[in-house]
Amino acid sequence: MLIGICSDSHDHVEHIERAASYFKEREVARVIHAGDYCSPFTIPLFEGLPFHGIFGNNDGDKYLLMKKFEEIGAELHGDFYRFEADKLKFAVYHGTHPEITESLELCGKYDVVISGHTHEPKLDTFENTISINPGSINGFDSDAMVALFNTQTRQVQFKELN
């Protein structure tokens, strides 16, 4: 199963459209957004994807974000999301507090920890836990990025959007 991973879109419409298109082309089974959409108007750009997200520290109008998620049939899971896919346990946390991210990586309860916040792509392994930060859809002053995770091979592939 392919899982699309993204974070920190920060209202960048063109890069969001590229990310959504890429995930559709790859026929991902699930898309995880690790927060910081910023404005609710960007959520419909993910329509048609099996879209799941959490809040980031720059998501202000949480009520309207929830409403936009509902309108496209997506799920917004609050500040933390855990799920299982192909017998792997996933944790998704924005990464606002690095100590919490580190605790999730080191606790041994999760096979995969997904975070964002830093805008820098990262792939680390702690014992049997894979930690993935896809970087930022926005790109800011560096490359706009998303990632794919293959649950069968446990391989991560980063994709540049710009």
DODO-173936 format. One record per residue: residue number from 1; residue in three letters; x, y, z of N, C-alpha, C in turn. Coordinates in nm, 2 decimals, always signed. Layout:
<pts>
+-----+---------+--------+--------+--------+--------+--------+--------+--------+--------+--------+
| num | residuo |    n_x |    n_y |    n_z |   ca_x |   ca_y |   ca_z |    c_x |    c_y |    c_z |
+-----+---------+--------+--------+--------+--------+--------+--------+--------+--------+--------+
| NUM |     ALA |      X |      Y |      Z |      X |      Y |      Z |      X |      Y |      Z |
...
+-----+---------+--------+--------+--------+--------+--------+--------+--------+--------+--------+
</pts>
This chain:
<pts>
+-----+---------+--------+--------+--------+--------+--------+--------+--------+--------+--------+
| num | residuo |    n_x |    n_y |    n_z |   ca_x |   ca_y |   ca_z |    c_x |    c_y |    c_z |
+-----+---------+--------+--------+--------+--------+--------+--------+--------+--------+--------+
|   1 |     MET |  +0.08 |  -0.12 |  +0.00 |  +0.00 |  +0.00 |  +0.00 |  +0.09 |  +0.12 |  +0.00 |
|   2 |     LEU |  +0.05 |  +0.22 |  -0.08 |  +0.12 |  +0.35 |  -0.08 |  +0.05 |  +0.45 |  +0.00 |
|   3 |     ILE |  +0.12 |  +0.52 |  +0.09 |  +0.07 |  +0.63 |  +0.17 |  +0.14 |  +0.76 |  +0.13 |
|   4 |     GLY |  +0.06 |  +0.86 |  +0.09 |  +0.11 |  +0.99 |  +0.06 |  +0.13 |  +1.07 |  +0.19 |
|   5 |     ILE |  +0.24 |  +1.14 |  +0.20 |  +0.26 |  +1.21 |  +0.32 |  +0.30 |  +1.35 |  +0.29 |
|   6 |     CYS |  +0.24 |  +1.45 |  +0.35 |  +0.26 |  +1.59 |  +0.33 |  +0.24 |  +1.67 |  +0.45 |
|   7 |     SER |  +0.29 |  +1.80 |  +0.45 |  +0.27 |  +1.88 |  +0.56 |  +0.30 |  +2.03 |  +0.52 |
|   8 |     ASP |  +0.26 |  +2.12 |  +0.61 |  +0.30 |  +2.26 |  +0.60 |  +0.28 |  +2.32 |  +0.46 |
|   9 |     SER |  +0.15 |  +2.31 |  +0.41 |  +0.12 |  +2.37 |  +0.28 |  +0.11 |  +2.52 |  +0.29 |
|  10 |     HIS |  +0.07 |  +2.58 |  +0.40 |  +0.07 |  +2.72 |  +0.42 |  +0.02 |  +2.80 |  +0.30 |
|  11 |     ASP |  -0.10 |  +2.76 |  +0.25 |  -0.18 |  +2.83 |  +0.15 |  -0.11 |  +2.83 |  +0.01 |
|  12 |     HIS |  -0.01 |  +2.76 |  -0.02 |  +0.05 |  +2.76 |  -0.15 |  -0.03 |  +2.68 |  -0.25 |
|  13 |     VAL |  -0.12 |  +2.74 |  -0.32 |  -0.22 |  +2.67 |  -0.40 |  -0.15 |  +2.59 |  -0.51 |
|  14 |     GLU |  -0.06 |  +2.65 |  -0.58 |  +0.01 |  +2.58 |  -0.69 |  +0.08 |  +2.45 |  -0.65 |
|  15 |     HIS |  +0.15 |  +2.46 |  -0.53 |  +0.22 |  +2.34 |  -0.48 |  +0.12 |  +2.24 |  -0.43 |
|  16 |     ILE |  +0.01 |  +2.28 |  -0.37 |  -0.09 |  +2.19 |  -0.32 |  -0.15 |  +2.11 |  -0.44 |
|  17 |     GLU |  -0.18 |  +2.19 |  -0.55 |  -0.24 |  +2.12 |  -0.67 |  -0.14 |  +2.02 |  -0.72 |
|  18 |     ARG |  -0.01 |  +2.05 |  -0.72 |  +0.09 |  +1.95 |  -0.77 |  +0.10 |  +1.83 |  -0.68 |
|  19 |     ALA |  +0.09 |  +1.85 |  -0.55 |  +0.10 |  +1.74 |  -0.46 |  -0.03 |  +1.65 |  -0.47 |
|  20 |     ALA |  -0.14 |  +1.71 |  -0.48 |  -0.27 |  +1.63 |  -0.50 |  -0.26 |  +1.56 |  -0.63 |
|  21 |     SER |  -0.22 |  +1.62 |  -0.74 |  -0.20 |  +1.55 |  -0.87 |  -0.11 |  +1.43 |  -0.86 |
|  22 |     TYR |  +0.00 |  +1.45 |  -0.79 |  +0.10 |  +1.35 |  -0.78 |  +0.04 |  +1.23 |  -0.70 |
|  23 |     PHE |  -0.03 |  +1.26 |  -0.59 |  -0.09 |  +1.15 |  -0.51 |  -0.19 |  +1.07 |  -0.59 |
|  24 |     LYS |  -0.27 |  +1.15 |  -0.67 |  -0.37 |  +1.08 |  -0.76 |  -0.30 |  +0.99 |  -0.86 |
|  25 |     GLU |  -0.20 |  +1.04 |  -0.93 |  -0.12 |  +0.96 |  -1.03 |  -0.07 |  +0.84 |  -0.97 |
|  26 |     ARG |  -0.02 |  +0.84 |  -0.84 |  +0.04 |  +0.73 |  -0.78 |  -0.07 |  +0.64 |  -0.72 |
|  27 |     GLU |  -0.19 |  +0.68 |  -0.72 |  -0.30 |  +0.60 |  -0.67 |  -0.28 |  +0.56 |  -0.52 |
|  28 |     VAL |  -0.25 |  +0.65 |  -0.44 |  -0.22 |  +0.63 |  -0.30 |  -0.35 |  +0.58 |  -0.23 |
|  29 |     ALA |  -0.33 |  +0.49 |  -0.13 |  -0.44 |  +0.44 |  -0.06 |  -0.49 |  +0.54 |  +0.05 |
|  30 |     ARG |  -0.40 |  +0.63 |  +0.09 |  -0.43 |  +0.72 |  +0.20 |  -0.33 |  +0.84 |  +0.19 |
|  31 |     VAL |  -0.38 |  +0.96 |  +0.21 |  -0.29 |  +1.08 |  +0.22 |  -0.30 |  +1.13 |  +0.36 |
|  32 |     ILE |  -0.18 |  +1.15 |  +0.42 |  -0.17 |  +1.21 |  +0.55 |  -0.11 |  +1.35 |  +0.54 |
|  33 |     HIS |  -0.18 |  +1.45 |  +0.60 |  -0.13 |  +1.58 |  +0.60 |  -0.10 |  +1.61 |  +0.75 |
|  34 |     ALA |  +0.02 |  +1.65 |  +0.78 |  +0.06 |  +1.67 |  +0.92 |  +0.05 |  +1.81 |  +0.97 |
|  35 |     GLY |  -0.05 |  +1.88 |  +0.91 |  -0.09 |  +2.01 |  +0.97 |  -0.02 |  +2.13 |  +0.90 |
|  36 |     ASP |  -0.07 |  +2.25 |  +0.94 |  -0.04 |  +2.38 |  +0.89 |  -0.08 |  +2.40 |  +0.74 |
|  37 |     TYR |  -0.22 |  +2.38 |  +0.73 |  -0.28 |  +2.42 |  +0.60 |  -0.29 |  +2.57 |  +0.59 |
|  38 |     CYS |  -0.31 |  +2.63 |  +0.71 |  -0.33 |  +2.77 |  +0.74 |  -0.48 |  +2.81 |  +0.71 |
|  39 |     SER |  -0.51 |  +2.84 |  +0.58 |  -0.65 |  +2.88 |  +0.55 |  -0.73 |  +2.77 |  +0.50 |
|  40 |     PRO |  -0.86 |  +2.77 |  +0.55 |  -0.95 |  +2.66 |  +0.51 |  -0.98 |  +2.65 |  +0.36 |
|  41 |     PHE |  -0.96 |  +2.76 |  +0.28 |  -0.99 |  +2.76 |  +0.14 |  -0.90 |  +2.66 |  +0.06 |
|  42 |     THR |  -0.79 |  +2.62 |  +0.12 |  -0.71 |  +2.52 |  +0.05 |  -0.75 |  +2.38 |  +0.06 |
|  43 |     ILE |  -0.84 |  +2.35 |  +0.15 |  -0.88 |  +2.21 |  +0.17 |  -0.94 |  +2.14 |  +0.05 |
|  44 |     PRO |  -1.03 |  +2.21 |  -0.02 |  -1.10 |  +2.15 |  -0.13 |  -1.00 |  +2.11 |  -0.25 |
|  45 |     LEU |  -0.88 |  +2.16 |  -0.24 |  -0.78 |  +2.12 |  -0.34 |  -0.74 |  +1.97 |  -0.33 |
|  46 |     PHE |  -0.77 |  +1.92 |  -0.21 |  -0.74 |  +1.78 |  -0.18 |  -0.86 |  +1.68 |  -0.21 |
|  47 |     GLU |  -0.96 |  +1.74 |  -0.26 |  -1.08 |  +1.66 |  -0.29 |  -1.05 |  +1.55 |  -0.39 |
|  48 |     GLY |  -1.12 |  +1.43 |  -0.36 |  -1.09 |  +1.32 |  -0.45 |  -0.98 |  +1.22 |  -0.40 |
|  49 |     LEU |  -0.92 |  +1.26 |  -0.29 |  -0.81 |  +1.18 |  -0.23 |  -0.86 |  +1.12 |  -0.10 |
|  50 |     PRO |  -0.81 |  +1.01 |  -0.06 |  -0.84 |  +0.95 |  +0.07 |  -0.76 |  +1.03 |  +0.18 |
|  51 |     PHE |  -0.81 |  +1.15 |  +0.21 |  -0.74 |  +1.25 |  +0.28 |  -0.76 |  +1.25 |  +0.43 |
|  52 |     HIS |  -0.66 |  +1.25 |  +0.51 |  -0.66 |  +1.25 |  +0.66 |  -0.56 |  +1.36 |  +0.70 |
|  53 |     GLY |  -0.60 |  +1.43 |  +0.80 |  -0.51 |  +1.54 |  +0.85 |  -0.52 |  +1.56 |  +1.00 |
|  54 |     ILE |  -0.43 |  +1.64 |  +1.05 |  -0.42 |  +1.69 |  +1.19 |  -0.40 |  +1.84 |  +1.19 |
|  55 |     PHE |  -0.42 |  +1.90 |  +1.30 |  -0.39 |  +2.04 |  +1.31 |  -0.24 |  +2.07 |  +1.33 |
|  56 |     GLY |  -0.20 |  +2.18 |  +1.28 |  -0.06 |  +2.23 |  +1.30 |  -0.07 |  +2.36 |  +1.39 |
|  57 |     ASN |  +0.04 |  +2.42 |  +1.42 |  +0.04 |  +2.53 |  +1.51 |  +0.00 |  +2.66 |  +1.43 |
|  58 |     ASN |  -0.02 |  +2.66 |  +1.30 |  -0.06 |  +2.78 |  +1.23 |  -0.20 |  +2.77 |  +1.17 |
|  59 |     ASP |  -0.28 |  +2.67 |  +1.22 |  -0.41 |  +2.65 |  +1.17 |  -0.51 |  +2.72 |  +1.27 |
|  60 |     GLY |  -0.55 |  +2.84 |  +1.22 |  -0.63 |  +2.93 |  +1.31 |  -0.78 |  +2.90 |  +1.32 |
|  61 |     ASP |  -0.85 |  +2.89 |  +1.21 |  -0.99 |  +2.87 |  +1.21 |  -1.02 |  +2.72 |  +1.21 |
|  62 |     LYS |  -1.01 |  +2.66 |  +1.32 |  -1.02 |  +2.51 |  +1.33 |  -1.16 |  +2.47 |  +1.30 |
|  63 |     TYR |  -1.26 |  +2.55 |  +1.34 |  -1.40 |  +2.51 |  +1.30 |  -1.42 |  +2.51 |  +1.15 |
|  64 |     LEU |  -1.38 |  +2.61 |  +1.08 |  -1.39 |  +2.61 |  +0.93 |  -1.31 |  +2.50 |  +0.87 |
|  65 |     LEU |  -1.19 |  +2.48 |  +0.92 |  -1.11 |  +2.37 |  +0.87 |  -1.18 |  +2.23 |  +0.88 |
|  66 |     MET |  -1.25 |  +2.21 |  +0.99 |  -1.32 |  +2.09 |  +1.01 |  -1.44 |  +2.08 |  +0.91 |
|  67 |     LYS |  -1.50 |  +2.19 |  +0.89 |  -1.62 |  +2.20 |  +0.80 |  -1.57 |  +2.17 |  +0.66 |
|  68 |     LYS |  -1.46 |  +2.22 |  +0.62 |  -1.40 |  +2.20 |  +0.48 |  -1.36 |  +2.05 |  +0.46 |
|  69 |     PHE |  -1.30 |  +2.00 |  +0.56 |  -1.27 |  +1.85 |  +0.56 |  -1.40 |  +1.77 |  +0.54 |
|  70 |     GLU |  -1.50 |  +1.80 |  +0.62 |  -1.63 |  +1.73 |  +0.61 |  -1.69 |  +1.74 |  +0.47 |
|  71 |     GLU |  -1.68 |  +1.86 |  +0.41 |  -1.74 |  +1.89 |  +0.28 |  -1.68 |  +1.80 |  +0.17 |
|  72 |     ILE |  -1.55 |  +1.77 |  +0.18 |  -1.48 |  +1.69 |  +0.08 |  -1.47 |  +1.54 |  +0.12 |
|  73 |     GLY |  -1.54 |  +1.50 |  +0.22 |  -1.54 |  +1.36 |  +0.27 |  -1.41 |  +1.32 |  +0.33 |
|  74 |     ALA |  -1.33 |  +1.41 |  +0.38 |  -1.20 |  +1.38 |  +0.44 |  -1.22 |  +1.38 |  +0.59 |
|  75 |     GLU |  -1.11 |  +1.34 |  +0.66 |  -1.11 |  +1.33 |  +0.81 |  -1.00 |  +1.41 |  +0.87 |
|  76 |     LEU |  -1.04 |  +1.50 |  +0.96 |  -0.95 |  +1.58 |  +1.04 |  -0.95 |  +1.52 |  +1.18 |
|  77 |     HIS |  -0.84 |  +1.48 |  +1.23 |  -0.83 |  +1.40 |  +1.35 |  -0.78 |  +1.48 |  +1.48 |
|  78 |     GLY |  -0.78 |  +1.61 |  +1.47 |  -0.74 |  +1.69 |  +1.59 |  -0.59 |  +1.71 |  +1.59 |
|  79 |     ASP |  -0.53 |  +1.70 |  +1.70 |  -0.38 |  +1.73 |  +1.72 |  -0.29 |  +1.61 |  +1.70 |
|  80 |     PHE |  -0.35 |  +1.49 |  +1.71 |  -0.28 |  +1.36 |  +1.70 |  -0.37 |  +1.26 |  +1.63 |
|  81 |     TYR |  -0.30 |  +1.18 |  +1.55 |  -0.37 |  +1.07 |  +1.48 |  -0.29 |  +0.95 |  +1.48 |
|  82 |     ARG |  -0.35 |  +0.84 |  +1.52 |  -0.29 |  +0.71 |  +1.51 |  -0.38 |  +0.61 |  +1.43 |
|  83 |     PHE |  -0.31 |  +0.53 |  +1.35 |  -0.39 |  +0.43 |  +1.27 |  -0.30 |  +0.31 |  +1.24 |
|  84 |     GLU |  -0.36 |  +0.21 |  +1.19 |  -0.29 |  +0.09 |  +1.15 |  -0.31 |  +0.07 |  +1.00 |
|  85 |     ALA |  -0.21 |  +0.03 |  +0.93 |  -0.22 |  -0.01 |  +0.79 |  -0.12 |  -0.12 |  +0.76 |
|  86 |     ASP |  -0.16 |  -0.23 |  +0.70 |  -0.07 |  -0.34 |  +0.67 |  +0.00 |  -0.38 |  +0.80 |
|  87 |     LYS |  -0.07 |  -0.39 |  +0.91 |  -0.01 |  -0.44 |  +1.03 |  +0.10 |  -0.34 |  +1.09 |
|  88 |     LEU |  +0.11 |  -0.22 |  +1.04 |  +0.20 |  -0.12 |  +1.09 |  +0.13 |  -0.02 |  +1.17 |
|  89 |     LYS |  +0.18 |  +0.02 |  +1.28 |  +0.12 |  +0.12 |  +1.37 |  +0.18 |  +0.26 |  +1.34 |
|  90 |     PHE |  +0.10 |  +0.36 |  +1.30 |  +0.14 |  +0.49 |  +1.27 |  +0.10 |  +0.59 |  +1.37 |
|  91 |     ALA |  +0.19 |  +0.69 |  +1.40 |  +0.15 |  +0.81 |  +1.48 |  +0.18 |  +0.93 |  +1.39 |
|  92 |     VAL |  +0.08 |  +1.03 |  +1.40 |  +0.10 |  +1.15 |  +1.32 |  +0.08 |  +1.27 |  +1.42 |
|  93 |     TYR |  +0.19 |  +1.35 |  +1.43 |  +0.19 |  +1.46 |  +1.52 |  +0.26 |  +1.58 |  +1.44 |
|  94 |     HIS |  +0.21 |  +1.70 |  +1.45 |  +0.27 |  +1.81 |  +1.37 |  +0.42 |  +1.83 |  +1.40 |
|  95 |     GLY |  +0.45 |  +1.82 |  +1.52 |  +0.60 |  +1.84 |  +1.55 |  +0.62 |  +1.97 |  +1.62 |
|  96 |     THR |  +0.52 |  +2.04 |  +1.67 |  +0.54 |  +2.17 |  +1.73 |  +0.63 |  +2.16 |  +1.85 |
|  97 |     HIS |  +0.63 |  +2.06 |  +1.93 |  +0.72 |  +2.04 |  +2.04 |  +0.81 |  +1.92 |  +2.01 |
|  98 |     PRO |  +0.94 |  +1.95 |  +1.98 |  +1.03 |  +1.84 |  +1.94 |  +1.04 |  +1.73 |  +2.04 |
|  99 |     GLU |  +1.02 |  +1.76 |  +2.17 |  +1.03 |  +1.66 |  +2.27 |  +0.92 |  +1.56 |  +2.26 |
| 100 |     ILE |  +0.80 |  +1.60 |  +2.21 |  +0.69 |  +1.51 |  +2.19 |  +0.72 |  +1.42 |  +2.07 |
| 101 |     THR |  +0.77 |  +1.48 |  +1.96 |  +0.81 |  +1.40 |  +1.84 |  +0.91 |  +1.30 |  +1.88 |
| 102 |     GLU |  +1.01 |  +1.34 |  +1.96 |  +1.12 |  +1.25 |  +2.00 |  +1.06 |  +1.13 |  +2.08 |
| 103 |     SER |  +0.97 |  +1.17 |  +2.17 |  +0.91 |  +1.06 |  +2.26 |  +0.84 |  +0.96 |  +2.17 |
| 104 |     LEU |  +0.76 |  +1.01 |  +2.07 |  +0.69 |  +0.91 |  +1.98 |  +0.79 |  +0.83 |  +1.91 |
| 105 |     GLU |  +0.90 |  +0.88 |  +1.87 |  +1.00 |  +0.81 |  +1.79 |  +1.07 |  +0.70 |  +1.88 |
| 106 |     LEU |  +1.09 |  +0.73 |  +2.00 |  +1.17 |  +0.64 |  +2.09 |  +1.09 |  +0.55 |  +2.18 |
| 107 |     CYS |  +0.95 |  +0.57 |  +2.18 |  +0.87 |  +0.49 |  +2.28 |  +0.86 |  +0.34 |  +2.24 |
| 108 |     GLY |  +0.88 |  +0.31 |  +2.11 |  +0.87 |  +0.17 |  +2.07 |  +0.73 |  +0.12 |  +2.04 |
| 109 |     LYS |  +0.63 |  +0.21 |  +2.05 |  +0.49 |  +0.17 |  +2.03 |  +0.45 |  +0.18 |  +1.88 |
| 110 |     TYR |  +0.52 |  +0.26 |  +1.81 |  +0.48 |  +0.29 |  +1.67 |  +0.59 |  +0.24 |  +1.57 |
| 111 |     ASP |  +0.55 |  +0.19 |  +1.46 |  +0.64 |  +0.15 |  +1.35 |  +0.68 |  +0.27 |  +1.27 |
| 112 |     VAL |  +0.59 |  +0.36 |  +1.25 |  +0.61 |  +0.48 |  +1.17 |  +0.56 |  +0.60 |  +1.24 |
| 113 |     VAL |  +0.64 |  +0.71 |  +1.25 |  +0.61 |  +0.84 |  +1.31 |  +0.62 |  +0.94 |  +1.20 |
| 114 |     ILE |  +0.51 |  +1.01 |  +1.18 |  +0.50 |  +1.12 |  +1.08 |  +0.49 |  +1.25 |  +1.14 |
| 115 |     SER |  +0.57 |  +1.34 |  +1.11 |  +0.56 |  +1.48 |  +1.16 |  +0.59 |  +1.58 |  +1.05 |
| 116 |     GLY |  +0.58 |  +1.71 |  +1.09 |  +0.61 |  +1.82 |  +0.99 |  +0.68 |  +1.93 |  +1.07 |
| 117 |     HIS |  +0.63 |  +2.05 |  +1.06 |  +0.67 |  +2.17 |  +1.13 |  +0.80 |  +2.23 |  +1.10 |
| 118 |     THR |  +0.90 |  +2.15 |  +1.07 |  +1.04 |  +2.21 |  +1.05 |  +1.06 |  +2.25 |  +0.91 |
| 119 |     HIS |  +0.97 |  +2.21 |  +0.82 |  +0.98 |  +2.24 |  +0.67 |  +1.10 |  +2.17 |  +0.61 |
| 120 |     GLU |  +1.17 |  +2.08 |  +0.68 |  +1.28 |  +2.01 |  +0.62 |  +1.25 |  +1.87 |  +0.61 |
| 121 |     PRO |  +1.27 |  +1.81 |  +0.49 |  +1.25 |  +1.66 |  +0.48 |  +1.35 |  +1.59 |  +0.57 |
| 122 |     LYS |  +1.30 |  +1.48 |  +0.63 |  +1.38 |  +1.40 |  +0.72 |  +1.34 |  +1.25 |  +0.72 |
| 123 |     LEU |  +1.43 |  +1.17 |  +0.72 |  +1.41 |  +1.02 |  +0.73 |  +1.51 |  +0.97 |  +0.83 |
| 124 |     ASP |  +1.46 |  +0.92 |  +0.94 |  +1.55 |  +0.86 |  +1.04 |  +1.49 |  +0.72 |  +1.09 |
| 125 |     THR |  +1.57 |  +0.64 |  +1.15 |  +1.52 |  +0.51 |  +1.21 |  +1.57 |  +0.51 |  +1.35 |
| 126 |     PHE |  +1.48 |  +0.48 |  +1.44 |  +1.51 |  +0.46 |  +1.58 |  +1.47 |  +0.32 |  +1.62 |
| 127 |     GLU |  +1.56 |  +0.23 |  +1.64 |  +1.53 |  +0.09 |  +1.67 |  +1.45 |  +0.04 |  +1.55 |
| 128 |     ASN |  +1.32 |  +0.01 |  +1.57 |  +1.23 |  -0.04 |  +1.47 |  +1.13 |  +0.06 |  +1.42 |
| 129 |     THR |  +1.15 |  +0.19 |  +1.46 |  +1.06 |  +0.30 |  +1.42 |  +1.12 |  +0.38 |  +1.31 |
| 130 |     ILE |  +1.04 |  +0.40 |  +1.21 |  +1.08 |  +0.49 |  +1.10 |  +1.02 |  +0.63 |  +1.12 |
| 131 |     SER |  +1.09 |  +0.73 |  +1.12 |  +1.04 |  +0.87 |  +1.14 |  +1.05 |  +0.94 |  +1.01 |
| 132 |     ILE |  +0.94 |  +1.00 |  +0.97 |  +0.93 |  +1.07 |  +0.84 |  +0.88 |  +1.21 |  +0.86 |
| 133 |     ASN |  +0.95 |  +1.30 |  +0.81 |  +0.91 |  +1.44 |  +0.79 |  +0.92 |  +1.47 |  +0.64 |
| 134 |     PRO |  +0.80 |  +1.49 |  +0.58 |  +0.81 |  +1.51 |  +0.43 |  +0.86 |  +1.64 |  +0.38 |
| 135 |     GLY |  +0.89 |  +1.73 |  +0.48 |  +0.93 |  +1.87 |  +0.44 |  +0.80 |  +1.95 |  +0.42 |
| 136 |     SER |  +0.81 |  +2.05 |  +0.34 |  +0.70 |  +2.15 |  +0.33 |  +0.64 |  +2.15 |  +0.19 |
| 137 |     ILE |  +0.51 |  +2.14 |  +0.17 |  +0.45 |  +2.16 |  +0.04 |  +0.47 |  +2.30 |  -0.01 |
| 138 |     ASN |  +0.47 |  +2.40 |  +0.09 |  +0.50 |  +2.53 |  +0.05 |  +0.63 |  +2.55 |  -0.01 |
| 139 |     GLY |  +0.73 |  +2.50 |  +0.05 |  +0.87 |  +2.51 |  +0.00 |  +0.94 |  +2.63 |  +0.06 |
| 140 |     PHE |  +0.87 |  +2.74 |  +0.09 |  +0.94 |  +2.86 |  +0.14 |  +1.06 |  +2.89 |  +0.06 |
| 141 |     ASP |  +1.18 |  +2.89 |  +0.13 |  +1.30 |  +2.93 |  +0.06 |  +1.38 |  +2.80 |  +0.01 |
| 142 |     SER |  +1.32 |  +2.69 |  +0.01 |  +1.39 |  +2.57 |  -0.03 |  +1.29 |  +2.49 |  -0.12 |
| 143 |     ASP |  +1.32 |  +2.36 |  -0.14 |  +1.23 |  +2.28 |  -0.23 |  +1.10 |  +2.24 |  -0.16 |
| 144 |     ALA |  +0.99 |  +2.25 |  -0.24 |  +0.86 |  +2.20 |  -0.20 |  +0.87 |  +2.05 |  -0.21 |
| 145 |     MET |  +0.82 |  +1.98 |  -0.10 |  +0.84 |  +1.84 |  -0.10 |  +0.71 |  +1.77 |  -0.04 |
| 146 |     VAL |  +0.70 |  +1.64 |  -0.09 |  +0.60 |  +1.55 |  -0.03 |  +0.68 |  +1.41 |  -0.02 |
| 147 |     ALA |  +0.61 |  +1.31 |  +0.03 |  +0.68 |  +1.18 |  +0.04 |  +0.57 |  +1.07 |  +0.02 |
| 148 |     LEU |  +0.62 |  +0.96 |  -0.02 |  +0.54 |  +0.83 |  -0.04 |  +0.61 |  +0.73 |  +0.06 |
| 149 |     PHE |  +0.52 |  +0.66 |  +0.12 |  +0.57 |  +0.54 |  +0.21 |  +0.50 |  +0.42 |  +0.16 |
| 150 |     ASN |  +0.58 |  +0.32 |  +0.13 |  +0.53 |  +0.19 |  +0.08 |  +0.53 |  +0.10 |  +0.20 |
| 151 |     THR |  +0.41 |  +0.05 |  +0.24 |  +0.39 |  -0.03 |  +0.36 |  +0.45 |  -0.17 |  +0.35 |
| 152 |     GLN |  +0.46 |  -0.22 |  +0.23 |  +0.51 |  -0.35 |  +0.21 |  +0.67 |  -0.35 |  +0.22 |
| 153 |     THR |  +0.73 |  -0.25 |  +0.16 |  +0.88 |  -0.25 |  +0.16 |  +0.94 |  -0.16 |  +0.27 |
| 154 |     ARG |  +0.85 |  -0.08 |  +0.33 |  +0.89 |  +0.02 |  +0.43 |  +0.99 |  +0.12 |  +0.37 |
| 155 |     GLN |  +0.98 |  +0.14 |  +0.24 |  +1.07 |  +0.24 |  +0.18 |  +1.00 |  +0.38 |  +0.17 |
| 156 |     VAL |  +1.07 |  +0.48 |  +0.18 |  +1.02 |  +0.62 |  +0.17 |  +1.09 |  +0.68 |  +0.04 |
| 157 |     GLN |  +1.00 |  +0.75 |  -0.03 |  +1.05 |  +0.82 |  -0.15 |  +1.00 |  +0.97 |  -0.14 |
| 158 |     PHE |  +1.10 |  +1.06 |  -0.15 |  +1.06 |  +1.20 |  -0.14 |  +1.04 |  +1.25 |  -0.29 |
| 159 |     LYS |  +0.95 |  +1.34 |  -0.30 |  +0.92 |  +1.40 |  -0.44 |  +0.92 |  +1.55 |  -0.43 |
| 160 |     GLU |  +1.01 |  +1.61 |  -0.51 |  +1.02 |  +1.76 |  -0.52 |  +0.90 |  +1.81 |  -0.61 |
| 161 |     LEU |  +0.84 |  +1.92 |  -0.56 |  +0.72 |  +1.97 |  -0.63 |  +0.75 |  +2.09 |  -0.72 |
| 162 |     ASN |  +0.86 |  +2.16 |  -0.70 |  +0.89 |  +2.28 |  -0.78 |  +0.99 |  +2.26 |  -0.89 |
+-----+---------+--------+--------+--------+--------+--------+--------+--------+--------+--------+
</pts>
